[in-house]
Amino acid sequence: MLPRLAFLALLARSTSADWTWPNPALDEIEDITHVQAGVLRSGILDGVSSCDSFPQSGSGDPSRQASSEWLRTAFHDAITHNAQNGTGGVDASLIWETDRSENLGGRSFNDTFAFMMEFHSVRVSMSDLIALAAYTAVRNCNGPGLVMRAGRIDATEPGPEGGVPEPKDNINKLLAKFANAGFNQTDMIQMVACGHTMGGVHGQFFPELTGDSSETNFVHFDTTGSTFDNKIATEYLDGTTMNPLVTARGGNNSDFAVYSSDGNSTIMAMSEPQTFFSTCGSILQRMIDTVPSTVKLSDITPMKVKPRRLQLK
């Protein structure tokens, strides 16, 4: 058995110049990240397959979409980063913050955490799993191929309140919140558009936006709410948008405030499919890699060959 194990270890080493097995810090997250299909799959992909459904409910819930909820979870965790102090970001502090008004609709976060708990361990942090959730959701919905890095450290307490953008915020407040997290005006427009290419608004939590407070009311941001594409931009520009965060009255149209803040120049550029795709790949990568200054992220190289189910006989 030992000679065979030694051979497998050498073979695994020969397939990657930058990765050797075993690597206790990264082996488990590498497996969860890169073995998402097949008999020995990790099971992460099951939570967002298909892109327009909510598999966690068993038969599915037509008013919920796990892929957009996973992406929303990553954004709400990342945006509370304080760039000046080097604190916050994707650190799973959101676990303690779901009852805040700025995180309305906290069931989406709680259900995401509940699903990810199956993969959480002393070797895999919840904050890495939050980043992996965004990575998996975007890729599964035909979005850009984000890169998963590991090494995030979970916070042990909630972060400061007041950093999450809200529908009622005016443009000055929105700019300030994104700037606090290290993102400029162009970044803000890009991140909002890329984050809202999937999913929609739940009337149960935001009746002032949808005009319907029923539990099943769910208004998509665009006509292809389960596909990662540029419709969020083109429909806004041609005036056919169904996005409640653009059309809502009473100052609850934060997406309109964001997109129009530079005279629509950024959102207009994003109306071109290839530009939208590449822009979203860049800004969402920055989002999931927004971490405290004390955290160093490591690349996860997929191993072509590695030992499985080892036994001593």
C-alpha positions in Angstrom: 0.0 0.0 0.0 2.7 2.5 0.9 4.6 2.2 -2.4 1.3 2.8 -4.2 0.6 5.8 -2.1 4.1 7.2 -2.7 3.6 6.7 -6.5 0.2 8.6 -6.4 1.8 11.4 -4.5 4.6 11.7 -6.9 2.2 11.6 -9.9 0.1 14.3 -8.4 3.2 16.5 -7.9 4.3 16.0 -11.5 1.0 17.3 -12.8 1.4 20.7 -11.3 4.5 22.7 -10.7 2.8 25.0 -8.1 0.8 22.4 -6.1 1.8 19.4 -4.1 -0.4 16.9 -2.3 -1.1 16.9 0.6 -1.7 20.6 1.2 -3.8 20.7 4.4 -4.7 24.4 4.0 -6.1 24.1 0.5 -6.8 20.5 -0.4 -10.4 20.5 0.9 -11.4 23.8 -0.7 -9.7 22.7 -4.0 -11.8 19.6 -4.0 -15.1 21.4 -3.3 -14.3 24.1 -5.9 -13.1 22.0 -8.8 -15.0 18.7 -8.4 -18.5 20.0 -9.0 -19.7 17.3 -11.3 -19.5 13.5 -11.6 -19.8 10.6 -9.1 -17.4 12.2 -6.6 -18.7 15.7 -6.9 -18.7 18.0 -3.9 -22.3 18.9 -4.2 -21.9 22.7 -4.3 -23.4 22.9 -7.8 -26.6 21.1 -6.6 -27.6 24.3 -4.8 -27.9 26.4 -8.0 -28.9 23.8 -10.6 -30.8 25.0 -12.5 -30.0 28.7 -12.6 -33.6 29.8 -12.3 -34.6 27.6 -9.4 -34.4 27.2 -5.6 -33.4 23.5 -5.2 -33.1 23.8 -1.4 -36.9 23.7 -1.1 -37.1 20.2 -2.5 -39.7 20.8 -5.2 -38.5 24.3 -5.9 -39.9 27.7 -5.0 -40.9 29.7 -8.1 -40.6 33.0 -6.1 -37.0 32.3 -5.2 -33.7 31.9 -7.2 -30.7 30.5 -5.4 -28.2 31.7 -7.9 -29.1 35.4 -7.4 -29.3 34.9 -3.6 -25.8 33.4 -3.5 -24.5 36.4 -5.5 -26.4 38.8 -3.2 -24.9 37.2 -0.1 -21.4 37.8 -1.4 -22.2 41.4 -2.2 -23.7 42.2 1.2 -20.7 40.6 2.9 -18.1 42.4 0.7 -19.6 45.9 0.6 -19.1 46.5 4.3 -15.3 46.6 3.8 -13.5 49.6 5.1 -10.7 50.3 2.6 -9.0 52.9 4.7 -8.8 50.8 7.8 -8.3 47.5 6.0 -11.2 45.8 7.8 -14.3 43.9 6.7 -15.1 42.6 3.3 -15.8 38.9 2.5 -15.3 37.7 6.1 -18.7 36.1 6.9 -19.5 38.9 9.4 -22.9 38.9 7.5 -23.9 35.9 9.6 -24.4 38.3 12.6 -26.0 41.0 10.5 -29.0 39.5 8.8 -31.5 41.1 11.1 -30.4 44.7 10.1 -32.7 46.8 8.0 -30.0 47.2 5.4 -30.0 43.4 5.0 -33.8 43.1 4.6 -34.9 39.7 3.2 -32.3 38.0 5.4 -33.8 34.6 4.7 -31.7 34.5 1.5 -28.5 34.9 3.5 -29.6 32.4 6.2 -30.5 29.8 3.6 -27.2 30.3 1.8 -25.3 29.8 5.0 -27.4 26.8 5.9 -26.6 25.1 2.5 -22.9 26.0 2.9 -22.6 24.6 6.4 -22.4 21.1 4.9 -19.0 22.1 3.4 -17.8 24.2 6.4 -15.0 22.8 8.5 -11.8 23.8 10.4 -10.1 23.7 7.0 -12.8 25.6 4.9 -14.0 28.9 6.2 -17.5 30.2 5.7 -16.0 33.3 4.1 -14.3 31.2 1.4 -17.6 29.4 0.9 -19.4 32.8 0.4 -16.8 33.6 -2.3 -17.3 30.1 -3.8 -21.1 30.7 -3.8 -20.7 33.7 -6.0 -18.1 31.9 -8.2 -20.4 29.0 -8.7 -23.6 30.9 -9.3 -22.0 33.2 -11.9 -20.3 30.4 -13.8 -23.4 28.2 -13.7 -25.6 30.9 -15.2 -23.3 31.4 -18.2 -21.4 34.3 -16.6 -17.7 35.0 -16.7 -15.3 32.5 -15.3 -14.3 34.0 -12.0 -11.2 32.7 -10.3 -11.6 31.1 -6.8 -8.9 31.9 -4.3 -8.8 30.7 -0.8 -7.5 31.9 2.6 -10.3 34.1 3.9 -10.7 34.2 7.6 -14.1 34.3 9.3 -15.0 37.3 11.5 -15.9 36.6 15.1 -18.3 39.5 15.5 -20.5 41.7 13.4 -19.1 44.6 11.4 -20.2 48.3 11.7 -23.7 49.0 10.5 -24.7 51.3 7.7 -22.4 50.3 4.9 -24.9 48.4 2.7 -26.6 50.4 -0.1 -30.4 50.6 0.2 -33.1 51.4 -2.4 -34.0 54.7 -0.6 -30.4 56.0 -0.7 -29.7 59.1 -2.8 -26.7 59.2 -5.1 -24.4 61.0 -2.7 -25.0 58.3 0.0 -24.6 55.5 -2.6 -21.3 57.0 -3.8 -20.0 57.3 -0.2 -20.9 53.7 0.7 -19.1 52.3 -2.3 -16.1 54.6 -1.8 -15.8 53.5 1.8 -15.5 49.9 0.5 -12.8 51.0 -2.0 -14.9 51.3 -5.2 -15.3 54.4 -7.3 -18.3 55.7 -9.3 -17.6 53.5 -12.4 -17.0 50.5 -10.1 -20.3 51.2 -8.4 -22.3 51.2 -11.7 -20.6 48.1 -12.9 -21.1 46.2 -9.7 -24.8 47.0 -9.5 -25.5 46.1 -13.1 -23.5 42.8 -12.9 -25.2 42.0 -9.6 -28.7 42.7 -11.0 -28.4 40.8 -14.2 -30.0 37.9 -12.3 -32.7 37.8 -9.8 -35.2 40.4 -8.8 -37.2 42.1 -6.0 -39.4 40.3 -3.5 -42.6 42.2 -2.8 -42.9 40.5 0.6 -39.9 42.5 1.8 -40.1 45.5 -0.6 -43.8 46.2 -1.3 -43.0 49.8 -1.9 -41.0 48.7 -4.9 -43.2 46.1 -6.5 -46.7 47.3 -5.3 -47.5 43.8 -4.1 -46.7 42.5 -0.6 -47.7 38.8 -1.2 -45.2 36.1 -0.3 -45.0 34.9 -3.9 -44.5 38.3 -5.6 -41.1 38.3 -7.3 -40.3 40.9 -10.0 -37.2 40.3 -12.1 -34.7 42.9 -12.8 -34.9 42.2 -16.5 -36.6 39.8 -18.9 -33.9 37.2 -18.7 -33.6 37.1 -14.9 -32.1 33.6 -14.8 -29.4 34.3 -17.3 -26.2 36.2 -16.9 -26.4 38.7 -19.8 -26.5 42.4 -20.7 -30.3 42.7 -20.8 -30.1 44.7 -17.5 -28.3 47.4 -19.5 -30.1 47.3 -22.8 -33.6 47.3 -21.3 -32.7 50.2 -19.0 -31.4 52.2 -22.0 -34.3 51.5 -24.4 -36.9 52.3 -21.7 -38.5 48.8 -21.5 -36.9 47.9 -18.2 -39.0 46.0 -15.6 -36.4 46.7 -12.8 -38.3 48.0 -9.8 -35.1 49.7 -8.6 -35.4 51.8 -11.7 -39.1 52.3 -12.0 -40.2 52.6 -8.3 -41.5 56.0 -7.2 -40.9 57.9 -4.0 -37.1 57.9 -4.1 -36.8 54.1 -4.0 -35.1 53.9 -7.4 -31.4 53.4 -6.4 -30.5 51.6 -9.6 -31.7 54.6 -11.7 -29.6 56.9 -9.5 -26.6 54.7 -9.9 -26.8 54.2 -13.7 -27.6 57.8 -14.5 -25.0 59.2 -12.2 -22.4 59.6 -15.0 -24.9 60.5 -17.7 -25.4 56.8 -18.5 -21.9 56.5 -20.1 -20.8 53.4 -18.1 -24.1 51.5 -18.5 -24.1 52.4 -22.2 -20.7 50.8 -22.6 -22.0 47.7 -20.8 -24.9 47.3 -23.3 -22.4 45.7 -25.7 -22.4 41.9 -24.8 -18.6 41.3 -24.8 -18.0 44.5 -22.8 -20.6 43.5 -20.3 -19.1 40.0 -19.9 -15.5 41.2 -19.4 -16.5 44.1 -17.2 -18.5 41.8 -14.9 -15.7 39.3 -14.7 -13.4 42.0 -13.5 -15.6 43.8 -11.0 -17.1 40.6 -9.5 -13.6 39.2 -9.1 -12.6 42.3 -7.2 -15.8 42.0 -5.1 -15.1 38.4 -3.9 -11.4 39.2 -3.4 -12.2 42.2 -1.1 -10.9 41.0 2.2 -9.3 42.5 5.4 -5.7 43.7 4.9 -4.4 40.9 7.2 -5.7 38.2 4.9 -3.6 36.8 2.1 -5.4 34.9 -0.6 -3.9 31.9 -2.4 -4.6 30.5 -5.8 -6.3 27.1 -6.0 -4.8 25.0 -8.8 -7.0 22.2 -9.9 -5.2 18.9 -9.5 -5.4 16.6 -12.5 -4.6 13.5 -10.4 -4.9 13.0 -6.7 -5.5 10.2 -4.2 -9.1 9.4 -3.2 -10.5 7.2 -0.5 -7.1 5.9 0.8 -7.1 2.8 3.0 -4.4 1.1 5.0 -4.5 -2.7 4.6 
